[in-house]
């Protein structure tokens, strides 16, 4: 981490987590001569959202942009160790191709089948499984109230810590400067963002600014006079074991937002309460597993009737309150040199490679060149026009 010694950069990225570091990496790949800095207040990333997540990556979306971002990002993550190592550090992310399994009751079966057809049309490998096939594949599962399941066997999960530090170290190796400081204000005229004020008292100027502040991105946007409907949503992750043997499981998700997967000798996951109060709350409710998660897990997999929770930790979703999808693009109507890449609502780690590449394309080439992410732009926020997923979030 460096002090803000230089007063001007071509691009200043606010937020040095996985999304911000991915953006920095792709900028330097596309334009090696560009001066890029990343402003990050905490080099330990103690409260970074991705490092408190389970690292899942899947193609089971309905918006074409999300499917395309997943396809690119998963391939990128699979080859991460080979392409992102530096002269001094490896870039291991411990990819596990464990698959994803979406399960729904009969009344949701037609919707899931329609979504699977969309994914297959985009080149995804997806298997539809009847309740009998689910039971054959996963003997511990209670399928009595299920209508159908969708399995994407090429999906999986990785180590978010390794992914973050791999991006960051590679970005630094390419010449990106990381500034340890916090943005507390901004300067702009009628048509252009000009500078950010830092907690240290420094003023940092740039030709373009990128808001990649995750759960804090709404606050950062307001410094520029921009209303961004993104707020912090606390969620819990649990590591638990079953009372009797359970076969290895993919990442299982259902319509009630239960989501868990195999992890070593146990399992990792939770159940997101989407109506929880917003705020920067990292307190852990040690009764949540027993009261909320355990009944859902035990209903679906009876061997978890005697489950034991060994550890619970909390983290934040950067929740997009408009529609659950991220904002990716410029503020074209007011400050075109202010770009946003935030609001992933739990999908930031898995989409960081594709989203970072997209922002880099906008800055370097003036347009999206690989995946057209225009429908995820800020214009839909200004028009109050949600663009939401139609399946399980």
C-alpha positions in Angstrom: 0.0 0.0 0.0 1.3 3.5 -0.9 0.4 6.9 0.3 -1.4 9.2 -2.1 1.8 10.8 -3.3 0.7 11.3 -6.9 -2.1 13.8 -7.3 -3.4 12.6 -10.7 -4.1 9.3 -12.4 -5.8 8.3 -15.6 -8.2 6.1 -13.5 -8.9 5.9 -9.8 -10.8 2.9 -8.6 -12.6 3.2 -5.3 -12.6 -0.2 -3.5 -9.8 -2.7 -3.7 -11.8 -5.9 -3.3 -12.2 -8.6 -5.9 -14.3 -6.4 -8.3 -12.0 -3.4 -8.0 -8.8 -5.4 -8.3 -10.2 -7.3 -11.3 -11.0 -3.9 -12.9 -7.5 -2.7 -12.3 -6.0 -5.9 -13.7 -8.0 -5.7 -16.9 -7.3 -2.0 -17.4 -3.6 -2.6 -17.3 -3.9 -5.6 -19.6 -5.8 -3.5 -22.1 -3.8 -0.3 -21.7 -0.3 -0.9 -20.1 0.6 2.8 -20.3 -2.5 3.9 -18.3 -1.9 5.1 -14.8 -4.3 3.3 -12.4 -4.7 3.5 -8.7 -6.9 1.6 -6.3 -8.1 3.3 -3.1 -8.6 0.7 -0.4 -8.9 1.6 3.3 -8.1 -1.8 4.8 -5.2 -3.9 3.3 -6.3 -6.8 5.6 -9.7 -7.0 4.0 -11.2 -7.9 7.4 -14.8 -7.0 6.4 -14.5 -7.6 2.6 -17.7 -9.3 1.5 -16.2 -11.8 -0.8 -13.8 -13.1 1.8 -16.7 -13.9 4.0 -18.6 -15.8 1.3 -18.5 -19.4 0.1 -16.9 -18.8 -3.3 -19.7 -20.3 -5.5 -19.7 -19.9 -9.3 -22.7 -21.0 -11.4 -24.4 -20.4 -14.7 -27.9 -20.9 -13.5 -29.3 -17.4 -14.3 -31.9 -16.1 -16.6 -30.6 -12.7 -17.7 -28.3 -13.3 -20.7 -25.7 -10.9 -19.3 -25.4 -12.9 -16.1 -25.2 -16.2 -18.0 -22.5 -14.8 -20.2 -20.6 -13.3 -17.3 -20.7 -16.6 -15.5 -19.4 -18.6 -18.5 -16.4 -16.2 -19.0 -15.7 -15.9 -15.3 -15.8 -19.7 -14.6 -13.4 -20.4 -17.4 -11.1 -17.5 -16.2 -11.1 -18.9 -12.6 -10.4 -22.4 -13.8 -7.2 -21.2 -15.4 -6.4 -18.6 -12.8 -3.4 -20.5 -11.3 -1.8 -20.7 -14.7 -2.5 -17.2 -16.0 -2.3 -15.0 -12.9 0.8 -16.2 -11.0 3.5 -13.5 -10.6 7.3 -13.9 -10.5 7.1 -14.0 -6.7 3.7 -15.5 -5.9 1.5 -18.4 -7.1 -2.2 -17.8 -7.7 -3.9 -20.8 -6.3 -7.7 -20.6 -5.9 -8.4 -24.3 -5.2 -11.2 -24.7 -7.8 -13.7 -27.5 -7.0 -15.9 -28.6 -9.9 -18.7 -29.7 -7.5 -21.6 -28.6 -9.6 -24.8 -26.6 -8.7 -28.2 -28.1 -8.0 -31.4 -25.9 -8.1 -34.4 -27.7 -6.6 -38.0 -26.5 -6.7 -41.5 -27.7 -5.7 -44.0 -28.7 -8.4 -45.5 -25.2 -8.8 -42.1 -23.8 -9.8 -41.2 -26.7 -12.2 -42.3 -25.0 -15.4 -40.3 -21.9 -14.6 -37.2 -23.9 -13.8 -37.6 -25.9 -17.0 -38.0 -22.7 -19.0 -34.9 -21.2 -17.4 -32.9 -24.3 -18.2 -33.8 -24.0 -21.8 -32.5 -20.4 -21.8 -29.2 -21.6 -20.2 -28.8 -24.4 -22.7 -29.4 -22.0 -25.6 -26.4 -20.0 -24.3 -24.2 -23.1 -24.4 -24.5 -24.1 -20.7 -24.4 -27.8 -19.6 -27.6 -28.4 -17.6 -29.4 -31.6 -16.7 -33.0 -31.7 -15.7 -33.7 -34.3 -13.0 -37.0 -35.7 -11.9 -37.6 -36.4 -8.2 -36.8 -40.1 -8.8 -33.6 -39.2 -10.6 -32.7 -36.8 -7.8 -33.2 -39.5 -5.2 -31.1 -41.9 -7.2 -28.3 -39.3 -7.6 -28.5 -38.0 -4.0 -29.9 -40.8 -1.7 -30.0 -38.7 1.4 -32.3 -36.1 -0.2 -36.0 -35.9 0.7 -37.7 -35.4 -2.7 -41.4 -35.9 -1.6 -42.3 -32.2 -2.1 -40.1 -31.5 -5.1 -41.1 -31.1 -8.7 -37.8 -31.0 -10.6 -34.1 -30.2 -10.2 -31.5 -28.6 -12.5 -27.9 -29.7 -12.2 -25.0 -27.8 -13.8 -22.1 -30.2 -13.3 -19.4 -27.8 -14.6 -20.1 -25.2 -11.9 -18.3 -25.2 -8.6 -16.5 -23.0 -6.1 -13.1 -21.6 -5.3 -11.2 -19.9 -2.5 -12.2 -16.2 -2.5 -9.1 -15.2 -0.5 -6.8 -16.7 -3.2 -8.9 -15.0 -6.0 -8.7 -11.6 -4.4 -5.0 -11.7 -3.7 -4.3 -13.2 -7.1 -6.0 -10.3 -8.8 -4.3 -7.8 -6.5 -0.8 -9.1 -6.8 -1.1 -9.4 -10.6 -2.4 -5.8 -10.8 0.5 -4.6 -8.8 2.9 -6.5 -10.9 1.4 -4.7 -14.0 1.9 -1.3 -12.4 -1.3 -0.6 -10.5 -0.8 1.5 -7.3 -2.8 0.7 -4.2 -3.4 3.6 -1.9 -4.3 2.9 1.7 -6.9 5.5 2.4 -10.6 6.1 2.6 -12.7 8.3 0.3 -14.7 10.9 2.3 -15.8 13.3 -0.4 -15.7 14.2 -4.0 -15.4 17.2 -6.3 -17.3 17.5 -9.6 -18.5 20.2 -11.9 -21.6 20.2 -14.1 -20.4 17.5 -16.4 -17.3 15.8 -14.9 -16.0 14.1 -11.8 -12.7 15.8 -10.9 -11.3 14.5 -7.6 -11.9 12.6 -4.4 -11.0 13.8 -1.0 -9.3 11.2 1.2 -9.4 10.7 5.0 -5.7 11.5 5.2 -6.4 15.0 3.9 -5.0 14.2 0.4 -6.9 15.1 -2.8 -6.6 12.6 -5.6 -7.5 13.6 -9.1 -8.2 11.4 -12.1 -9.6 11.4 -15.6 -12.1 8.6 -14.7 -13.4 7.2 -11.4 -14.7 3.7 -10.8 -17.0 3.0 -7.8 -16.3 -0.6 -6.9 -16.9 -0.1 -3.2 -19.2 -3.0 -2.8 -21.5 -2.7 0.2 -20.2 0.8 0.7 -20.8 1.9 -2.9 -24.1 3.7 -2.1 -22.2 6.0 0.3 -19.5 6.6 -2.3 -22.0 7.4 -5.0 -23.6 10.1 -2.8 -20.3 11.9 -2.5 -20.7 12.6 -6.3 -24.4 13.5 -5.9 -25.5 10.1 -7.3 -28.3 8.1 -5.8 -27.4 4.4 -6.0 -30.0 1.9 -4.6 -27.4 -0.4 -3.1 -27.3 -1.1 0.7 -25.5 -3.6 3.0 -27.4 -6.7 3.9 -26.0 -8.9 6.6 -26.0 -12.7 5.9 -24.5 -15.6 7.8 -22.3 -18.5 6.7 -22.1 -21.7 8.7 -19.8 -24.7 8.8 -21.7 -27.8 10.0 -21.6 -31.5 10.0 -24.3 -34.2 9.7 -25.3 -36.7 12.4 -24.9 -39.6 10.0 -23.2 -40.0 6.6 -24.2 -37.9 3.7 -22.9 -38.3 0.2 -20.8 -35.4 -1.3 -23.2 -32.7 -2.5 -23.1 -30.0 -5.1 -24.0 -26.4 -4.2 -27.7 -26.9 -3.4 -30.1 -24.0 -3.7 -33.9 -23.7 -3.3 -36.6 -21.1 -3.7 -36.4 -20.2 0.0 -32.8 -19.1 -0.4 -31.3 -22.1 1.4 -27.8 -22.6 -0.1 -25.1 -25.0 1.0 -22.5 -27.3 -0.3 -19.9 -29.9 0.7 -16.8 -28.5 2.4 -14.1 -31.0 3.4 -15.6 -33.4 5.9 -18.6 -31.1 6.5 -20.8 -28.6 4.8 -20.8 -24.8 4.3 -23.7 -22.5 3.6 -26.8 -20.8 5.0 -30.2 -19.2 4.3 -30.3 -15.6 3.4 -33.0 -13.5 5.1 -33.7 -11.0 2.4 -36.0 -8.9 4.6 -33.3 -8.3 7.3 -32.5 -4.8 8.3 -29.9 -3.0 6.2 -26.8 -1.7 7.8 -23.1 -2.4 8.5 -23.7 -5.1 11.1 -21.2 -7.8 11.5 -22.6 -9.2 14.8 -23.2 -13.0 14.7 -26.5 -14.4 15.8 -25.5 -17.8 17.1 -29.1 -19.0 17.3 -29.8 -18.4 13.6 -28.5 -21.8 12.5 -30.6 -23.7 15.0 -33.7 -21.6 14.4 -33.6 -21.0 10.6 -31.0 -23.0 8.8 -31.1 -26.3 10.6 -34.9 -26.9 10.1 -34.5 -26.3 6.3 -31.4 -28.4 5.9 -32.9 -31.3 8.0 -36.1 -31.2 6.1 -34.3 -31.6 2.8 -31.7 -34.0 4.0 -32.9 -36.0 7.0 -29.4 -37.1 8.1 -29.0 -33.4 9.2 -31.5 -34.0 12.0 -28.5 -34.4 14.2 -26.5 -31.6 12.6 -23.8 -29.8 14.5 -22.8 -26.2 13.7 -19.1 -25.7 14.3 -18.7 -22.1 13.3 -20.9 -19.1 12.2 -19.6 -15.9 10.6 -21.3 -12.9 9.1 -20.7 -10.9 6.0 -22.4 -8.3 3.8 -24.2 -8.6 0.5 -24.1 -5.4 -1.6 -27.8 -5.6 -2.1 -29.3 -4.0 -5.2 -32.6 -2.8 -3.9 -34.0 -2.1 -7.4 -33.8 -5.6 -8.9 -31.0 -7.7 -7.4 -28.8 -7.1 -10.4 -25.6 -5.0 -10.4 -25.1 -1.6 -11.9 -22.3 -1.7 -14.4 -21.6 1.3 -16.6 -21.2 5.1 -16.8 -23.4 7.9 -15.3 -24.1 9.1 -18.8 -26.7 11.7 -18.0 -24.5 13.6 -15.4 -20.9 12.6 -14.9 -19.9 10.2 -17.8 -16.4 9.8 -16.3 -17.9 8.2 -13.2 -18.4 4.5 -13.6 -20.1 2.0 -11.3 -19.5 -1.7 -10.9 -21.4 -2.7 -7.8 -24.7 -4.1 -6.4 -24.1 -7.8 -7.3 -26.3 -9.0 -4.4 -24.1 -12.0 -3.6 -22.7 -12.7 -7.1 -19.8 -10.3 -7.0 -17.0 -12.8 -6.7 -18.3 -15.1 -9.4 -18.8 -12.2 -11.9 -15.8 -10.1 -10.9 -13.6 -11.2 -13.9 -16.3 -10.4 -16.5 -17.5 -7.2 -14.8 -13.9 -5.9 -14.4 -13.2 -6.6 -18.0 -16.4 -4.8 -19.1 -15.5 -1.7 -17.1 -12.0 -1.8 -18.6 -13.5 -2.0 -22.1 -15.7 1.1 -21.4 -12.8 3.1 -20.3 -10.2 2.0 -22.9 -12.4 1.5 -25.9 -15.5 3.6 -25.1 -17.9 0.6 -25.4 -18.5 -3.0 -24.3 -16.6 -5.2 -26.7 -17.1 -8.7 -25.4 -20.4 -8.9 -23.4 -22.9 -6.2 -23.9 -23.8 -5.1 -20.4 -25.8 -2.1 -21.4 -29.0 -3.3 -19.8 -27.2 -3.4 -16.5 -26.4 0.4 -16.7 -27.5 3.2 -14.4 -30.1 4.3 -16.9 -32.5 1.7 -15.6 -32.1 3.1 -12.1 -32.9 6.6 -13.3 -36.0 5.3 -15.1 -37.0 3.1 -12.2 -37.1 0.2 -14.6 -36.0 -3.0 -12.8 -34.2 -5.7 -14.8 -34.4 -8.7 -12.6 -33.6 -12.4 -12.6 -36.6 -14.7 -13.0 -35.2 -17.6 -11.2 -33.5 -18.4 -7.9 -31.1 -15.7 -6.7 
